[in-house]
Amino acid sequence: MLQDNHWGTAARKLLLLYAALPAAYIITGRLGLLLAISPGYATAAFLPAGIAVAAAFIAGIATLPGTFIGSFLLNVWIGFAVGEEFGLTAIIVAAAIAAASTLQAAIGGQVLRRAIGYPAPLDNPRDIAMFLVLSPLVCLTSATISIAAILMIGVIESNAIVINWMTWWVGDTLGVLVGLPLMLVLAGQPQTLWRLRFWYVAVPMIFCFAIFVAIFIRVRSWEETQSLTEFQVRSQRLADLVKEELEEQTLFLEQLSGAFTNRSVAVDRTEFRGLVQALLRRFPTIQGVEWAPRITAAERSAFEASQRAKMPGFEIRDRTTTGKMRSAPERGEYYPVTYIEPLSGNEIAAGFDLASDPSRRTAIAASIGSGKVVATEPMRLVQERAEQAGILLIRAVPGGPTGPGVVLVVLRMGSFVGALAAPLQSTLALRLIDVSSRQVLFDGLLTSVPAYETILEFGTRRFLVQTAPSASYIAAHPRWQSWFVLAGGVLGTGLLGALLMLGTGHAYRIRAKEQELEAIIDRTPFMLTRCSRDLRYRFISQSYANMIDRRPEDVVGKPIVEIMGEEGFAAILPHVEKVLRGERAEYESEVNYHGVGKRMVRVVYTPDKTEQGIIEGWIASMIDVTEHRRAETQRDLLIAEVNHRVKNTLATVISIARQSFKGQQPVDASIRSFDNRIRALAQTHSRLAEANWSGVALKAIIDDEIAPYRTDDNVHMAGPDLKLTPKCALNLGMAFHELATNAAKYGALSAKGGSIKVIWEISPFDNEVLLRWIEFGGPKVSIPQRSGFGRLLLEKALPSNLNGTVRLDFREGGLACLITFPLDTQIEKAAAELSPHAANRLSASGAQPARSSKRLLAGAHVLLVEDEALLAIELEGLFKSQACHVIGPFGDLTEATQVARRETIDVAILDTNLNGEMVYPLAEDLLTRRIPFLFLTGYDACNLPEQFRSMLRVSKPFDRADLIKRVQMLMVGTADRVCEERVAKAK
C-alpha cells in the first residue's frame, strides 16, 4: 500500500512537471503573442516567463525540463505561423529561445531563493523590494540571448534589434511580476497565506494587468495608425500606380486596335513593330505585344504558307498537357500569335493558338463581346522559363484590312509589379493577389499579416493589393508612447502587487498573532475578561464562558450583575471599586455565580487605561481553583486519615502487647504469642492493601490464619462467597488467629486425627451472617478457669466491633464457636470504613495514676464514646479503677447521643471517628449543655472543625497517666466554674 502511494505521488509530480507546466506555458504564451511585434517572437506581456521562474522558485531545478519543452513547442508553433512552413530554421530558433528561457528560469529561481528564501510569504518591505528589483534583472537573460540567436540566424534585421529586445525584456518582466505571485497563489508556501491572497492580490493584479494590456493595445493601435499614415499614403499611391500603368497599356491597346481597324491597308510586321516601339520603350518590363488574327480551319493552310515565307517553320501550334509545343489539331477557328514584339525571347510563342487555352479563349470572347480590354486570369506564359505568373491584356479587333483578331499585351507580373514597387521598397513591401483565383501574382511581404489592403479593379478582374511597412520604415518611425504605457503598466502592476502583498502580509501576521493569542487564551486555564466602567462585559475568554456555561456572544455587552447574580456581584464589588480607582486588586474568594453555583477563584484586576491615562474599565485574569481547593481538602483528609490509621494501628499493637505479656506465662511463650498476633494483623492488612482497602473475601481470611496447621483433610470449609469490609476483615482475622492458635495448642489440631469445620451462611430471616467454628477429635475440652486475651477478644471486642454476637461452647468433644453479625453493615460495602480499627490502645508507659487523682475522680460520671472494642475495654477498666461511674462505652453515635441526653454526665471522652461517622454533633450538644469533654483521637488539631480546634485533645496511642491528668483538669475547671456561678447567683 505504501509503495502504491509512493508511485502515485511520483506519477502526479511527473504529470505536473512534464504535462501541466508545458501546457500552461504554451497556452498563456500563445495568448501573449497576440501582442507580438514582427517577426512574432517578442511580445509586450509574456506570462510564461513568470510561470517558469515561479516553478523553479517553488519546486527547484526539477521543473526546468518542463519549461524547456513548453518553450520549444511554443516557439515551433510561432515559427510555423510566421514562416508558414516547418523547417530547420524554425527548429533552431525554437531550441535557442527554449534554452534561453530555461536558463532564465533556473537563474531566477535560484536568485530569488537565495535573496528571499522559500517558503516566501513576501509580507515585508525588504523581500518585496528584492523581488521588484531582481525580476527585471533576471529577465535580461532571455531577452539578450534570444535576440542574439535570432539575429545570427537571420530572422530579424539589425535595425529591429532595439525594439525587439526592449519588447522581449519588458514582456518577460511584466510576466514575472504578475505571473510569479499568481503561481504562488496557486501552489506557493505558506499555503494559508497565499490562498488568502487569491481575492486580495491575484484578482486585483490580473485586473490591473488586463487594464494596462488593453490600454497598451489601444495606444499601440492609435500609434500605428499615426506612424503608418505615410506608409498608407505610399501604399495607396503604389496601388494607384499599378492601376495607372495597366490603364495606360489599356489605352495603348485601344489605339492599336483602332490602327488595325481604321487603316486602309493591312498592317505588316514592320509597321506593327513601329506601332508598339513607343509602348515597349515606356514599359520595358512588358514581356511582349502581340497580334493574333482570327483564322478559320479553311484558311489555315494558306495562312501558314504565307507566314512561312516571312518566318520559316511557322505553323499554328498548341501545348500538350506536359507543356510541349505541337501542331494544333483541327478545330473551327484559331487565334495564332502572328506578330510579336520584341521577338527576341518570345520566339516560342510565335504560332501559338490562343484559343487552344480555355482561359485565353474566355478572355477573347469577353473582349469581342464587350469591345473592351479584358485581363485573363493568372497563368503560366508560353515563353515563361521561371515561376512567375503572367496575365494577358486582350483587346478584340473587329475587322479591317488585316482582318479580325486580337491585340494583346503579355505581362510577367513579378517583373512588372516588382519594377513599380522597387522605388518604395525602403518604405513598404507589396503583395498582389488575383481575387477570383486567390493566386499570388507578386509577393514581397515577409509576414503573412499585411498592414494595408486595397482592391484594384482592371480588365473585368479584381486584384487585392497588400502592403506592410518595411523594417527601415518602422525604425524610422518609432512608437514610444505605447512603450511608455507598457512601462507604466509594469511599474504599476508591480507596485500594486507589492502594496497588496504588504497589506495582506501585515493583515495575515496580525491575524496569525490574534489566532495564536486566541489559542493561548482558549487553551490556558486562566480566564480573561475585559469590563467597562459601566460594569458591562467587553470581552470574555472561552474558558470563562465555559465556567459560567454561556457562549461568549451571549455575555459580551451585558451587565456583570445579570450574568453573575446579585450575590456574586456583591462579593466582587469592593475589588471593582478598588481597580476603578486605578489600583491593582488581587484576591482569592468563593464567589456564587448565578446558575452555576459557588466557585473558588483567584483573581487579579488590572486597570484598563487609554493612551491619555483615563481608566475606562479593567482587565481581569482569574483561575478557577475550586477543584484545586477540593483536592487540597481531600489531601488533608487523606493525610489525617493515614495519621489516624497509623496511630490506631500503633494503639492496637500496644494493646496486643499488653494483653500478651500480662499473666504468668513464660517470656518466650509471650513473645511467640505476641509475634503471631502481629503477623495475623499484618497478614490481614496485606490482604486489604492488595484490594485497595475495598474489602477481602471471608474464605481468604480463614485460609490465611489456618494455613500453618492445615493438612490434606484436617480442615473443611463451606459457605457462600462473602466480601468483608476492612474493619470486619481485621476483627475476624484476629479472631480466627486466636481460634486457630488455641486449636493448635489445646484443641482439635493438637491431636492426630483431629479436624475443624468452618461453615458460614446467610440467615434468610434475620439478614445476618452465621459463622460456625467446630472442632472434632481433639483432647477432651473443659471450661477454662481463667479468661485470656483470646477469649476477651472473642467475647467482648468482636461483638462490639461487628455489632453482632459471639457464643463459645466448650463441649467435651471439641470447642464450638458461633459468630453472628449483620449482613448489610459488614458485607460488600467497599471502602465503607475510612480506617480499620481492630485493637485496644494501651498507654506506652503503663504508669498508674496517683491516689490523689483517684480521690478527685471518685464518683464522677464519665461518658465513654469509642468504637474500638479493645480500647473501649481498656478505657472502661482505667476509669473504673479511679472509682468513676462509667457510662458506656458506646461505639454508635446515635445510641451515645440518646444516652447522653438522659444521663447525668460530669465529663466525656469522645473518639472523633465512629465507624466513619464523625462525633461532632454529640460534641456540639455537650458544648451547648456546658458539659466538659476531650477528644481521644488519631487526628491532629488542624483536621478538626474550626470550632473544636481549641478543645482539649489526647492523641492515640495515649498515655494512661496523661489521660487521667487531663480529665482531672477538666473536672477542676468544671468545679471552679460551678463555684463562680453559685457566687454570682448569691450576689
N, C-alpha and C positions, 0 to 999 in steps of 0.2 A: 504493500500500500504506500509506504514512504517513498519507494523507488518510483512508483507511478506518479505521485505528486511532484517529485523532483523533475521527472521528464516533462510533466505538464507545464510546470513553471518555465523550464528551459524552452519549450516549444513556444509559449506565449512571448517570451523575451525575443526569440529569433523572429517571430512574426512581426513584432513591433519594430525591430531594427531593420529588417530586410523587406518588409512589405508596407507597413503603416507609414514609416518615415519617408521612404521614397515616394509613396503615393501622395502624401501631404506636400512634399517638395514639388512634385510635378504639377499638382492641381493649383496650388497657390502661385507657383511660378508662371504657369500659363496665363492665369488671370492677370498677374502683374505685368506680363509682357504685352498686354494690350496697350500699355502706355509707352512701349519701347520706341526708341528712335532708330533710324536707319543705321546699320543693316538689320536691327531687330534683336540684338543681344543685350543691350543696355536699356534699363527701364528706370523710371523715376521712383518706384516703390516696389521693392523686391523682398517680400516676406520670407521666402525660403532661406535667405541669409540668416534671419533671426531664428528660424526653426532649427537650422543646422548648428549654429553656435549654442543655442539653448540645449539641444540634445547632447552635445559634447560637454556642456557645463553640468548638466544633470546626471548623465549616465557615463561620461568619460569617453575614451577612445574607441570603445566597442561600437559606437554609433557612426564612426567615420565611413565604413564600407557602405552603410545605408545612404549616407549623404552623397558619396561618390556615385552610386547607382542612380539616385534620383536626379542629380545634376546632369549626369551623362545622358540619360534618356530625355530629359527636358531639352537639352541643347541640340540633341539629334533631331528632335521634333522641330525646334526653331530653325535649324539648318535646312531641313526639308521644306519648311514653309517659306523660307527666304529664297532658296535657290530652286524650289520646285523639283528637286531631284535628290536622291540619296547617294552621295558619292564619298570618296575618300576624304575630300576636304571637309565635308560636314562632320565626319567621324573624328578627324584630327582636332578640329575646333572644339567639338563637344568634349573630347578627352582632356584637352588643355584647360578648358573652363572648369570641368569637373574636378581636376586636380587642384586648381587654384581655390575653388570653393571648399574642398575638403581640407586643404591646408589652412584656410582662414578659419574654418570651424574648429580645427584642432588648436590653433593658436588662441582663438577667442575663448574656448572652453577652459584651457589651462591658465591663461592670463587672468580671467575673471575668478577662477577658483582660488588662485594664489592671492589676488588682491582683495576679494570679498569673502571667500570661503563658501563652503556648502555643507549643510543646508543654509540657504541665504534668505533671511526674512526681508532684506532690503528695507529696513524700517528706521534707518538713521542717516543723517546727512552725509557722513563720511562714505558709507557704502554706496549710496545713490550717486554721489559726486564721482566716485571711481567708475561706476557703471556708465555715466554720461560721458566721461572723458575718454575711457578706454574703448568704448564701442566704435566711435569714428576712427580711432587709430587702428583698431583691428581690421576694419573694413577697407583699409588701404591695400590689404594683401590681395584680395581677389580682383579689385579694380585694376591694380597695376599689372599683375601677372597676366590676367585675361586679355586686357587691351594690348599688351605687348605681344601676346601669342597671336591674336587675330590680325594684328598689324603685320607681323612677319609672314603669316600665311597669305596675306593679301586680301583679306575680307573687307578691311576698311582702308581708306586712304589716309595719308599723313595729316592732311588738313582737317580731318574729322577726329583726331586723337583727343583733343581737349574736351570737346562736347561729349564724346562717348565716355571718356574717363570720369568726367565730373558726374554725368548721369549715373554711371555704374556705382561710383562711390556713394553718392547721395542716396541712391536707391537701396544699397546694402545697409547703409547707416540707419535709414528710416526703418528698414526691415528688422534690424536688430533691436532698435529702440522700442519698436512696437511688438515684434514677434517674440522676443525673449520673455517679457512679462506675461504675454498670453500663454506661452508654453509653460511657464512656472505656475500659472493659474490652473492649467490642466494637469500637470504632473510634478510640480515642484514640492519641495520640503522647506519649512514645516507645512504639512498638508492643511492643517486647520486654518492657518493664516492665509494661504494662497487660495483656498476655496472660498474664504470670506471675501476675498478681493475680486471675485468674478463680477459682481454687480457694481462694485465701488471703484474698480480700477480697469478691468478688462473692457467692460461695456463702454465707459466714457472714452477710453483710449481708441477703441475701434471706431466710435462715433466721430471723435476728433480726427482720426486718421482718414476716415471716409470724407469728411468735410474738406480737408486740405487736398485730398486727391481730386475731389470734384472741382474745387477752386483751381487747382493746377490744370486740370483738363480744360476748363473753361478759359483760363488765361492763355494757355498754350494755343487753344483754338483761335482765340482772338489775335494772338501774337502771330500765329501762322498766317492768318488772313492778312494782317498788316504787312508782314515780311514778304508774303507771296504776291503782293499786288503787282509789283513789277514783273514777276515771273508770269503771272496770269495774263498780263498785257502782252508780253512777248509770246506766250503760248498761243493766244488768240491771233496775234499777228502772224505767227508761223502757219496756223491753220488757214488764215485768210490768204497767205502767200501761196500755199499749196493749191487752194481753190483758184486763185488768180492765174496761176501757171496753167492749170488744167483748162480753165475757161479760155485763156489765150490760145491754147492749142485747139480748143473747140472752134474758136473764131477762124483760126487758120484753116481748119478742115472745111468750114463753111465756104470760105473763099476758094479753097482748092476745088471743092465740089462745083462751085459756080463756074470756075475756069473750065472744067471738063464739060459742063453743060452748055455754056454760052459761046465757046469758041466755034469758029466756022469750020475748022479743020481738026482732025484728030490730034491728040497730044501724044507725041512720041517720047522715047526715053530721054532724049536730050532736053526737050522742053520740060519734061517732068522734073529733071534734075535741077533746072533753073528755077522752077516754081518753089521747090522745097528747101533750097540752099539757105534762104534767109531764116527759116524756122530752125534748121539744124545748127546754124551759127549761134542763134539766140539760146537754144536749149541743147547744149552738147550732150546732155545726159539721155536724150531721146535715142532709143535703140534703132528706130527706123521709121520712115514714112513710106507707105505702100499704096499701090493701085492694083485692085483685083477686079477685072471685068466679069460680067456675067456671061458664061459660056454654056450653051446647051450641049446636049450629047451629040447632036448632029454637027455642031460647029467644032467639036473637039479636035478632030484630026487636022482640019485646015488651020485651026488656031495654033496647035502645037507645031505644025510645019512652018508657019510664018514666023513664029518666035525663035525657032531653031536657027533661022537664017541670021539672027542677031545675037542669039545666046545658044551656042552649040549645046546639045544634050538636054535642052528644055523639054519637060513634059509635065503634065498635070499629075501631082502626087498627093498621097496622104500618108498617115503614120499608123503603123501597126500597134497592137497593144503593148508590144515590147519597146516601142519608141523608134523603130527603124522606118526609114522612108521607103515608099514603094509607089509603083504606078497606080493611080487611083482607079478603082473598079468603075464599071459603067453605072452612071446614075443620071437623073434627068437634067441637072444643071450643076455647074461648077463655078466657084469663085477663086480661080488660081491667082496667086501673087505673081504679078507680071512685072511691074516696075517696083524697085526698092532702092531707097537711098538712106544711108550710104550702102553701097553694095558690099563693101568690104566688111566681113564679119557676119553678113546676113545672107551669104550665098545659099546656104542650105534651105532658106525659106523660099527661094525662087521656085515657082510652080506649085507651091503648097496650096491645096484646095481648102479655103477657109470653111467651106460648107461641110467638109468632112467631120468637123468637130461640133458637137451639139451646142456647146456654149457660144461658139463663134457664130454658128448658124442662127441661133436665137437672137443674138445681138444684131445680126444683119437684117433679120426680118423686122426687129423692132425699129431699127433706123429707117428702113424702107417704109414701114407703116407710119412712123411719126414725122419723118423728114428731118429728124434732129440727130445730133451726135449721141451715140449710145456707148456706154462703157461695158465691157464684158466683165464677168466675174473673174477673180484671180485665177491664173492658170500658169502652166509651165510653157514658156515660149519654145517654138521650134528651134530657134537658134541659141537657147539657153544652155550653157555648159556648166553653170554653177547651180546654186539652190535658190536663186532669187525668184520671187513670184512676179508675174507680169500681168498687165492688162492691155487691152486694145481699145482705142477710141475710134469708133467706126461711124462714118457718115456716108449715107447712100447717095449715089449719083444716078438720078432717074433716067438720063439719056444724054444724047449729044453726039457729036461726030465720032467720039471714041467709043460710044456705046454705053449701056447701063453697067453699073458696077458699084464698088465701094472704094472710098479712100480711107485710110486709117493711119493712126499713129501708134507705134509699138513702144510701150514703156516698160523698162525694167524698174520696178517700184523701189527696190533697195537703193539703186543708183540715183534715181530721180529724186526721191524724198531725202536721201542722205545728203545730196548736194544742196538742197534747200535748207536742211537743218544744220549744216556744218557751221555757218556763221554764228549760230546760237548755242553751240554745244557747251560753251563755258557757262551758260545760264541754265540750260534745261536739256532734258533727254526726251525723245519723241517715240511714240508707238502709234502706228496706223493700222487699223483693223477694218476689214470689209464686214459690215454689219450682218449681211444676209448669210454669208458663208462662215463667219467668225474666223476667217483666215487672217493671220497677221501678215501685212504687206511690208511693214518695216518695224523693227524693234530695237530701240536704243536705250530702253529702261533697264536698270539693274535690279529693280524691285517690281514686284507684281502689283504694288499699290500705287496708283498714279495720284498726283496732287491736283491735276486739272484734266477735264474731259470736255469735248465738244463734238457735235455731229456735223459732218461735211457732206453735202448732197451735190452730186455731179453725175451727169450722163445716166440718169434714171437709177443711180445706185447711191447708197448711203455709206459713208465711211466714218468710223469712230477715231477721233484724234485724242490720244492720251499723252500727257506730259508730266514730268516730275522735275523738281529743281535739282540741279547738279550739286555735288559736294562743295564746289568752289562758290556757288551762289549762296548755299547755306552758311558757309564760313564767312562770306562777305556780309551776311545779314544775320548776325547773332540775335538770339531771342532770350535776353537776360531776365525779363520780367517774370516769366514763368519759373525760372530758377530761383529768383528771389522769393517767390511764393512757396516753392518747394523747400527752400532752406528754412523759411519761416515755419513751414509745416513740420519739418524735422525738429527744429528747436521747440516749437510749441507743443508738439506731441510728447517729446522727451520731457519737457518741463512739467507738462500736465501729469504725465505718468509719475514723475518724481514727486510732485506735490501730493498726488493721490496715494502713492505708496508711503510717503512720510506720514500723511494723515491717518491712513488705515493702520500703519505700523504702530503709530503712537496710540491710536484707539485700541489696537489689539493688546499692546503692552499693558495699558490701563485696565482693559477687561481681564487680561490674564492675572494681573495683580488683584483685581477685585475677586475673581474666581478663587485665587489662592487664599485671599483673606476670608472669603465666604466659606471655603473648605475648612480653613483653620477654625473659624468661628463655629461652623456646624459640627466639627469633629471634637473640639475641645470640650472637656466637662464644664469649663467656665461659661457662665451665661452672661450675655451683654444686653443692656437696654440703654436707650437714649431717650430722655424725657425733657419736656419743655417746662418753662416757668408756669404755664397754666395747668401743670400737673397732668399732662397727656403723654402717651407713648408716641415717640417719633420713630423708633426702631426697636425691634427685639430680635435676638438671635433664635435660631431654630431650637437650640437646647432649652432656652427659656420657654418657648412656645410648647415644647414637649412637656415641660414640668407642669405648666398650667393647663395642659390638654386643650390648647387652642391653636388655630392657624395664625401665622404672623399677620396676614392681611385682615384677619378679624379683630386684631388687637390694636394695630397702629392707628393712631388718631383718636383713640377712645380714652376717656378719663381713667386714671390709675385706680381710683376708688371703685369704679364699675367692674374692673377686672379682678382686683384683689378682695373687694368686700370691705365693709366698714371696719371690722375688727383688724384685718391685716393692714389696712391703710393707717389706722390709728397707731399700730406698732411701729411703722417706719416714719411717721410724720416728724418726730423730733430730729431724726437724721436728715430728712429732706430739708427741714428749715435750716439746719446747720450748713449743708452744702450750698444752699441758695444764698447764704451769707458769704460764700467764697471760701469756705473751709472744707478740708478733706474730711470725710466721715467714714469711719470703719467700725463695723460691729458684727457680732455673731449672735443670732437670736432665733427663737422659734416664732415663725410667722404663720398666721392662719390665712390661707388663700381660699377665696370663695370657690366652692365647687371642687376643691382639691383636698383641703384639709391642712393640718399643721405640717410645716416643713422647717427643718433646722437649716438656716442659710448663713453663710459667711459672706459679707457684703462690703464693698469699698465704693463710696460715692466720690466722684471727681467733678469739680465744676466744669461746665461746658461754656467756654468763653468765645466771644467774637474776636476779630483782629483788633478791635478797639478796647478789648478787655471787659466788655459788658457780659455779664452772666446771663445766658439765655436758657439755661437748663443744667442738666447734669448727666453724666455717663456712669452707669452702674455696672460693675463687674462683680459677679457673685458665683458661688458654687454651693450646690445643694449637698450639705454634709449630714443629711438625715440618716442615710444608711451607714455613713461612717460613724456617727454617734451611736447608732444602734449596735454596730459591730463592736465599738469600744465598750458599750454597756454589757453586751454579751460576753466579750472577752473578760471583763471584770468579774462577771458572774461565774464564768468558767474557772477563772483563777481562784475565786473564792470557793467554788465547789471542789476544786482539786485540793485546795488547802484544807477544806472541811473533811474531805475523804482521807487525806493523809493523816490528819490529826485523829480522826475516828479510828483509822487502822492502827495507829500507834496506841491509842487508848485500848483497843481490842487486844493488842499484843501484851500490853501491861496487865490487862485483866486476866488473860490466859496464863501469864507468868505467875501472877499472884495465886491463881487457883491451882496451878501445877505444883508450886513449891510449898504451899501450906500443907500441913498434915505431917504424918510421922514416917512417910516412906523415905527410903534412902535417896541421897542426892542423885546418884546415877539414874535411878528409875524416874526421878522428877525431870531430869534433863531429857531423857528419852521421850517422856510424855509430852513435855513442852515442845521438843523438836518435831514430833509427829503432828501435834496440833497446828503448829505454824505451817508445816508443809501442807496439811489439809487445807488450811486457809489460803495459802499461796496457790495451790492447785485449782481451787475454785475461782480465784482471781484470774488465773491464766485462761480458764475456760471462758470467763466473761470478757476478758480482753480480746480473745480471738473472735468473739461475737460482737465486738464493739459495744459491750455492755447493753446489748439488746435482749439478753436472756440466754439460758442454756437448757438443754434437754435434761429431764429428770433422770433418764436412764444413764446419761453420760456422767452425772454426779455420782450415782451409785457405783457405776463401773470403776470410776477413779478411786473411790475410797476402799472398795473391797478387792481391788486388783492384787495387792501384795499377798493376799491369803487365798486366792482363788485357785482351784484345780479344775480338772475337767468337769466334775459333776457335783461339787460341793455347794455351788451357788445357783439358784434358779430364780429368774426374774420374769415378770409378765405384767403387762399393762399398756395402756394407750400412749401415744407419743405426746408428751406434755412439755411445753417450753416454760421454764420458770423465770420469774422476774429476778433481777440481780440480787435484791435483798433476800428473797425466798431461797435462791440458789446458795448464797453464802451461809444462811442459817441451816438449811438441810445438809449442806456439805459438812459443816461442823458436827451436826447431829449424827450423820451416818459414819463419820470418822470415829465418834465415841462408841457407837453401836458395834462397828467392825472391830475396833481395838478391844472392846470388852469381850466380844465373841472369840477373838483370837487368844485372849489371856485366860478367860474363865468359862467361856460358853462353848457353842457347838463346834467352832473352828479350832478349839484346843484339843479335841479328841479325834482319833481316827474314825472315819465313818460319819462324822457329824456333817450337817448341811444347813443351809439357810435358804428360806424362801422370802423374796421381796415381791409383794403383789400390790398394785395400785389400780384404782378405778375411780370413776366419777359417779357419785351418787345422783341418781336422777331426781330424787325428792328434795334434797337439801342444797343441791348445786354445790357440793363440796367434793374435794379430793380425799379419798380414803386410802391411806398408805399403810400396809401391814408388813412388819418385820417379824418373822417367826423362825425360831431356831429348833433343830431336831438333832437327836443322837449325841448330845454333849453330856457333860457331867451333870449330876443332879443339882438342881437350882433351888436356892432358898432366898428368902427376903433378906437383903443386906442389912447389917446392923447400923451402918452409918451411910450418909449421902456424900458422894464425892462430886468432883467437877462435872463429870458426865451426866450424872442424874440431875444435878442442878440445872445444867444446860437444857436437858430434855424436858424436865417437868416445869421449869419456871421460865427460862429465857425463850425457848422455842415457841410455846403457846402465845406468849406476849408478842413476839416479833411477827408471827404468822397470823395473829388474830384467830387462832384455832385452838385445838385441844391435843394433849398427848396423854396416853394411858399406857403405863408399864405394867405388865402382868408377869410376875415371877413364878411361872408354872414350874412344877417339878421336872417336867420333860424338856423344858427349854424356855428362854425368855421370849415373850411376845410383846411387841410394841405397836400400838395403833396411833397414827398421826392423822389428824384431820385439819383442813384449812379451806377457806372459801376459794371457790374456783375463779370468781371474777376479779379478785384483787391480787392473786398470786400467779395466775397463769396467763400467758400470751399477752402480756402488756409490755411491749418492748420499750425499754428505757423509761418505765413508769417511775422508777425511783431515781432521783438525782445522784444519790450516793449509796453504796452498800454499808449498812451498819450491822455488825454481827457480834460485837462483844462488849463487855463492860469496860469502863475506863477506871483505872485504879491510879492512885497517886504515885508519883515517881519515888517519893521518899519513904512512904509508909509511916510517916510520923503521926502520932496520936495527938489530938487536941488537948490542951491543958484542962485541968479540973475547973478552973475559973470559967472557961468557956462553957463547960457542961452546966454549971450553975446558972450562967447567963441565958442559955438557950432552953433550959429545962421548962417544959410545959408549953413551949412555943408551937403554934400550929403552922407547919411547913407544907406548902403545896409543891409536889414534885411532878414536873411535866418532862418526860424523857421517853423517846420511842425505842431506845436500845435497851433490851431486857436486862442484859448483864450489868450495864451501867446503872439502870434503874434499881436493880437489886443492891448494887454497891452503895448507891446514894441512900436508899431506904435504911440499910444497916448502919451507915455512918450517922445519920441524923437520929435514929433510934438510940444509938449509943450515947447521944447527947441529951437523952430524955425528952426528945421532941415528940409532938404528936404529928405523925406523918399522914398527910392527905395524898393519896395516890400510891405509887406513881401512875401517871396516865401517858399513854402513847398516842391517844387520839385527841385532836384539838376540840372537837365538839363536846365530847364527854368531859374534858378538863374544864371547858368554859362553863358548862352546866353546873358542875360540882362547885367551881369557884364562886358562883353566884349564890349557892345555897349555904356553903360552909363559912365559918369564921376563919380568916386567914391572917396570920401575922407577917409572913414573908413567903415569897415564891421563888423557886428555882426553875427557870424556863430553858428548855432546848429550843433553838430557833427553827430547826427544820424537823417537822414531824412527818416522816414518810412522804416528803415532797410538799407538804403543806406548811406554810410559814406561820409562826406562832404570834405574829404581830397583832392580830385582832384581840387576842387574850391580853397581850401586854398593854394595849390601849385601854382595855376595860379596867385592868388593875391600876393603871396610871390615873384614870378618871376617879376610881374609888380610893386613891391615895394609899394603896397597898404597896409596900416596898417589894422589889424583886430584882433579880440579877439574871443575866443571860449566861448559861453554861453552853458554850458553842465552839465549833471549829472555825467559824467565820471571823475575820478581822473587823474592827470597828468601822472601817471605810465601806464595808459591804452591808452594813446595817442601814435601815432607813434613817434619814437625817434626824428625825425627832428622837431616835433611840441611841444615837452615837455617843451621847454623853452619859448614858446609863452604865451602871456597874456591870462589868463583863469578866467572866472567868474562862480562860481558854482551855480546850481539851488538847491533850490529856491534862487533868488537873492535879494539883497538889491538895491532899486532903486537909492539911492544916491551914493552907491558904484559903480554901473554900470556907472552912468554919470561921476563920477570921473575918472574911468579907461578909458572911451572913451576920456575924456579931455586929459589924459596923452598921449594917442595915437596921438591925434591931435597936442599937443605941440611938441612931438617927431618928428612928420612929418614936422612941421613948421621949427624947428631947422635944420632938415636935408636939407630942401629946401634952407634955407639961406646959409648953408655951401656949398651946391652945387653951388649957384649963386656966392658966393665969390670966390670959386675955379675957376669958369669959367672966372670971371673978371680978375684974376691974369694971 
